[in-house]
């Protein structure tokens, strides 16, 4: 995969780089040239305290400029659509905790690039508050697909609710989850867990505005600790914010209903 390159393109949000995802070099006349005047999608993320907005990955597809490859199934030469992408840094709306970026539906250029999907979300702003060696892990991601092809993270797993005005609103509860591993090296990550997959994925070709509001509950931390050695009967133990603990072998992540029940019981007692 080519190295990221700095570019200056006519986009409302700051473009950090042009990333080639098709596996081949784009010539000058195949490059992206987004045309906002042909229509845009505006993405806004309301970022809770302690979290930060992730950079947005924007993927365009071309059915005109195709890529030739050899199939590993029958060793026949085949063609597929080409893909190219932009990485955008959402801009904070002055005086608010809302971050936004605007994406052109028409990617322009000789290849006639069309918007295929966008990936955005939130992460922990300062993972080191849980320890100097703690890094952000996973969670807090949303993918919206605008055509019939699946994203790099797979197809849709959630049903979108798009208004007649083309607005897709996503509101999701998240809890902090600190994971500690020992097998394969000691490491810790802080994650965002919810009742959905790591990537919440929608197919919404008519969406022209996307509002994402993560509802974050930082006071209800779950700790999971992996066994130090692989042996029969050993399991990862989850320590919930109410002091209870148990393995979750069928989930391999905190049980969302348990976290909801703990939080609501705590809030009701105050």
Secondary structure as UniProt FT lines:
FT   STRAND          14..20
FT   HELIX           28..30
FT   HELIX           36..38
FT   STRAND          40..46
FT   TURN            49..50
FT   STRAND          51..53
FT   STRAND          56..70
FT   TURN            72..74
FT   STRAND          77..89
FT   STRAND          91..92
FT   TURN            94..95
FT   STRAND          98..104
FT   STRAND          106..108
FT   TURN            109..112
FT   STRAND          113..124
FT   HELIX           127..130
FT   TURN            132..133
FT   STRAND          134..136
FT   STRAND          141..145
FT   TURN            152..153
FT   TURN            164..165
FT   STRAND          167..181
FT   TURN            183..184
FT   STRAND          187..193
FT   STRAND          199..203
FT   TURN            205..206
FT   STRAND          209..225
FT   TURN            232..233
FT   STRAND          237..239
FT   TURN            241..242
FT   STRAND          245..247
FT   TURN            249..251
FT   HELIX           256..268
//
